[in-house]
Amino acid sequence: MLASVNRIPKPTVHVVVLNYNTQAMLALCLPELIRNSKIEGVSISVVDNASSDGSADWVAKNYPALGLIRLHNNTGYAGGYNTALAQLNAAYFVLLNSDATPGEGWLEPLLLLAEGDPNFGAAQPHIINYYKREQFEYAGAAGGFIDRLGYPFCRGRIFGNVEKNTGQYTGNKQVFWATGAALFIKREAWEKAGGLDTLFFAHMEEIDLCWRLQLLGYTIWSCGNSQVFHIGGATLSNKNPQKTFLNFRNNLLMLQKNLHPSERESIIKKRKLFDALAGLFFLLQGKFIHISEIVKAHLEFEKIKKQLLPNAHSKTLSELTGTLNDSIVLGYFMRGKKTWNRWFS
């Protein structure tokens, strides 16, 4: 049984919803967010990333009690949150997608977890499919991990295989990364890490942030007693070629920035080979535009990688929490290991 709100510390929390042309999602999700966040010290703001669908005016008219930050340009997930959080003050922030809505009592377990760990950096709730409540959702599931070649995956979701939530992942667990769909983060950690990297624009920027947080000595958690229901793909669908470009390019950027110098070149060379195999996979599916996006991603990576300043640190990937010293790709496609428990039983 969860502790009552009155018995836990009451640090300030600011829930920040970033919106870009998702008025319909706001209309669906804001009521539950407001209803389930009525505890002392919690504020909610909507940040509008220069939408053209009237979202900002709609929020101002229908929810005048909420904070509203209007940005003049769409600077993506990273730029939008960096700009907004610099204007806000709280002990903790929650970066919440506009197509996500929390379950009842979602904040209390996150606060208990954070206040009980002096090294706490960030956490995520369990991410549940909005329409299929018995199933995890792709973007985060029950917490993020990463394999030895830098491929991210989740407890409850490996590639396209999303598990049903049968209670197999209970309690709190340290992970490698927490999803940006509902990222609960300590302000001190956010500022020390420098926020999100705007070079990413969108996709994998939260994994990059969590990697940097671990290198700074912070812990990353999945909180099993907190749930957020996520629709997914509201801003950029999985079928959009731009998503393919961002995922492949940003993964390479993340590796270039954060890998230890002793392993950086070797791992990136292997990733390039695996990315070529991914292109072949798209070819067999007839998804030719996605092949060109992979090529484009690699060309842009080569163009800008010299501008990156690798993080100075002394930890290899395998020394961090939430890593798999194996290939999730080979295990999934060649050995049929499609669930987290097949790897970590």
N, C-alpha and C positions, 0 to 999 in steps of 0.2 A: 504493500500500500504506500502511495506517495505521501511524503510529508506535506502538511498543509502549508499554504503560502506564508502564513503568519509566522511559521517557525523557521524559515530560512532567511539568510541574509537578503537584503533588499538593495543591491547595487542597481544603478540605472542601466536600462537597456533601451536601445533605439532600434526598432525594426524599420528597415529601409527597403522599400519596394521600387525597383528600377523598371520603368515602363517605356516601351517604344511601340506605339501603334497597337496596343492591346487593350483597348477600352472594354471590349466584351469580356476579357479575362478579369479585368479589375472589377467589373460589375458582378461577376460570378464569385470571385475569391475574397474581395475586401470585407464583405459582411462577416464571414467566418473568422477572418483574421482579427477583426476588431472584437468580436464576441469572445474569442478564445485567448485574448491578450490583455484582459482587464485585471491586471495585477499592479500593485504599487510600483512606481518607478519606471513603467514602460511607456514609451512614446512610439508613434508610428508616423512615418513620412513617405510620401510618394515622390520619386524623382523622375521627371519626364525628360527623356532623351531626345528633345526636339521632335516630338511626334507630329504627324500631319493629320491625324484622325480626330482631333479635338479632345484627346484624352485629358490633357491638363485642365482645360476648362470644365470638363465633366466632373473631375475630382473636386475642383474648387466649388462647384455648384452643389454636388451631392454629399460631399464629406468635408465641410468647411473646418471641422475640428482637427483634421489631419494636417500635418506639415506638408507643404508642397514646394518643391524646388524645381524650377523650370530652367533647363539648360538650352543654350542657343544653338548647339550643334550636337549631332549624334556621335559621341565619342566611344560608343560601344560599351560593353559591360565594364571593362576595366576603367576607362576614362570617366564614365558616368559615376561609378561608385567612388573613385578617387576624389572627384570634384565635390560630390555630395558629402562624404564623410568628413572632409576637411572643414565643413561648415557646421557639423553637428558635435554634440558633446555628450558622451555616455561612457560608462565603464565597459560596456559590451555593445557591440553592434550585431545585428542580424541582417545579412544580405539575402533577401527573399525574392524569388522570381515572382513576376506578376501573375503567372499561371499556377501558383502554389498556394495552398491554404492549410493552416495548421490544425491538428487535432486538439481536443480539449486537454488542458493542462500541459501543453507542450513546452512551455518555457521553464517551469519549475525544475524538472530533471536536469536541464541544461545548466541552470544556475547552480544547482547543488554540485554537479560535476565540476564546473569551473571553479567554484569557491573552495572545493576540496582538494584541488591540485595546484600547488604553488608554481608549477611549471606549465600550467595550462596555456595553450595558444589558441586553439580553435576546435570546434566540434560540429557535427551534423546530427540531426534527427534521423531516424529511419525514413527513407523516402518511399512512399507507397503510391501505387497507381491510382489516380483520382477516380477513374471509371471502373477499375477492377480492384476493389479494396482488399482482396485476398492475395494480391500480387505486389511484389516490389516494383519500383519504377526504375527505368534505365539509368537516369541521371543521379547516381549515387547509391541507390539501394540501401544496404546496411553498412556502408563505409568503403572507402577507396584504398586499393593496394596498387603495387606496381611491380612488374617483373624485371629481370636482370637486363633487359634491353630497353626498358623505359616504356613498355606498354601498360597503360592503366587498366584496371578492372576492379570489380566490386565484390564484396560479400553479397551474394544474391543476384549478381549479374556479371556474366563473362561474355564479352562480345554481344551477340544478339540474344543470348539465352538468359531470360529473366525468370527467376524462381518465384514460386508461390511462397508467401509468408506463412509458414506453419509453426512459427515460434522457434525455428532452428537457430536463430541468431539473437539471443537474449542478452540483457545487461549491457554494460559499457565496455568498449574495447578500443585499445589504441590502434590507430590505422595510419597509413601513409598520407592520405589526403581526405579532406572533407568536401562534399559537393558545394558548388556555388549556387545550386538551386535553393539552398537554405543553410547558409554558412553563419554559424554563431562564433564570433571572434572577439577576443579581448582587445580593447582599444590599444593598450600598451604594446601588445604583440604586433598589431596592425601597423602602428607607427614605427616601431623598431625595424620591421621588415620593409618599410617603405610602400606599403599598400600593394595594389595590383600593378603588374607591368603593362603599361598602355600599348606597348609594341604588339601585344597579343590581340588587342581589340576585343575579341571574344573567343571562347573555347580554350580550355586547359589552363587558363590564367589562375584558377584556384588551385590547381595541382602544383603549378610553379610556386605560388605563394606558400602553400603548405610545405613544400620541399625546403624553401628558404627558412620557414619558421623552424623546422626540425634542425637545420644547420645552426640556427641561433640558440638551440637548446629547449625549444618549446615542444609540448606534446600536442598531438592531434587525436581526436576521439570520435567514435561513433556512439551515440547515446540511445540505448535500446528502449528506454521508457518515454521517448519523445517521438511523435510521428508528424510528418508533413505529407499531405496528399498533393501530388504533382501531375499536371496534365502533360507537359513536355512539348517542345517544338513550337511554342507559341510565336516566338520571334523568328526562328530559323529552323525549318523542318529538316529531318534527316535526309530527305531526297534532294535538298538544295546543294548544287555543286560548290557553292561558297563554303558550306560547312565542311566538305571534304578538303578543300584548300586550307582552311583555317586549322583543322585538326592535324593534318600532316605537317604543315609549316610550323605550327606552334609547338608540336611535340619535339621537332628538331631544335627549335630555339630553346626550349626548356632543357634539353639534354646538353646543349652547348654551354648554357649558363651555369648549370648546377652540378654536372658530373665532376668527379675528382680528376685532375689532370692525368693521373696514371691510367685511367680507363676511358677517358673521353673519346679519343680518336678511334679506338677499337670498337666501342659500342656504336658510335655513329656510323661507322663503315658497315657494321652488321645491319643496322636499321635501314640503311639505304638499300641493301639487298632485299630485306623483308618488304620494304615499300614497293620495290619492283614486282615482287610476287603479288602484292595487293593490287597493283595495276593489272596484272594478268588475270586476277580474279574478277575485276571489273570488266575486262575484255570478254571473258567467258559469259558474263551476264549481259553483255551488250550495252554496258553503261559507259560509252566512249567519252562523254564529257567529263566523267570523274577521273579518267586516265589523264586527260589534259590538265586537270586541277592538281593531280599529284606531281606532274612534271613542273607545273607552275610553282607549286609549293617548294620544291627542291631548288629551282632556279632562284627564287626570292631568298631562300635560306642562305645560299651561297653568296648572294649579293650583300646581305646585311650581317652575316655572322661575324665579320671582323669588327663591326661596330659594338658588339656585345662585350661587356666586361664580366668575365667569369667570376663567380663568387669565390672569395678566398676562404678556404676551409680545409679541414684535414680528414673528412669522412668520405669513404666510398659509398656507393649506393647500397651495398649489402649491409653496411653498418647502421643504416637507418631503420626505424620501425616501420613495419608494413610492407616489406619487400619480399619478393619470391625469387630465390636463386635458381631459376629455371625459365624456360620459354613458355609463356602462356599461349602463344600462337601454336607452337608445335604440339603442346599438350592438348589443346582444344581440338585442333583440326586433324591430328594424326593419332592421338591416343584416346580421344573421346572424353577427356576430363573437362566437363562443361559446367560444373558447379564448384563453389568455393570449398565445400567440404571434401571434395575429391582431392584437393591439393593440400588441405590443412587439417585433415582428420587426425 
